[in-house]
Amino acid sequence: MPNIQVKFKDRPELNLAIDDTAVGNKFAKLIKATYSRHPTIYRDVLKYTPEYMRELSQQAKREFGWTWDEHEDINIGIAPSLHKNLETLLATGFSQITEQQDELIHELHYCLHLTQFGTGDRTSWLQLEYHLPVGFPLDTDFKFKRSFDFGDVKLINPYVGHGPLQLFQEQDGINISQTCKFHNFIKAGINIAQTDYPEFKDFEALIKFFWAHGPDFLEEHGVEKIIHYTGYPVVGRVTNLNDLHAVVNSGILEFESLSFND
């Protein structure tokens, strides 16, 4: 079983036990190879406040003409419509924007979702990422987990769009064919759950949602495919949960290093 150790400055080291499966082993090798050649990006959720969101919104208005700065509060009702700006801009990838705009887009995307669900404490996830298109297709027989438990390690979303479960949870029925992206690619990055997400069971309501808001999308891809990609792509778990609790409940984190045991 491959293991990855994550170290934040002046914090206990976290041990990630990665599943000893074809996907788990390829994932661990991808992280190791990427880490050796590229800087690791960590964005601490405590930084992403409503005040910071207003700063980013003003930059977005200057760069892209978006009117995010007109919204005093970002909530679950407004956020999906703002997210469409990101989806449309990046429909053909990041190659058409400058490096400075690239960073702004990533900051906006991250801050949008954190502001959407509230900030002030670290209750969502720890995520390490790399701004690279490297990776490989996710095995088609990979089983998505229906719940997401504290300490679970999952693949990071390789797209700006969202999977079926997130669309349903947010009741975002606007332009499903653009927004819904099946998690079918493994991108370098690590996402660690900081809270428990209850098991999802209501597939009947999920499919009714897609019939109501995206019948053409449902016809194109089918019920079976949508259900297959509903859930969380978990590939491991943190073994020292007490240390993870200590890290989560501390102040702003500064990423230090990764180490590997094959």
Protein Blocks (a to p, Z undefined) as FASTA:
>chain_A
ZZdddddehiacdddddddbfklmmmmmmmmmmmmmpccddddfklmcfklmmmmmmmmm
mmnopaklmpmbacfklmmmmmmmmmmmmmnojklpcfklmmmmmmmmmmmmmmmnoghi
ackbccdddddfbdcdddfkbccdfbdcehiacdddfbfbdcfklmmmnopaghkllmpc
cdfbccedddddfbdcdddfblmlmmmmmmmmmmmlmmmnopmlmmmmgccddfbdcfbl
mlmmmmmmmccdddfbdcddZZ
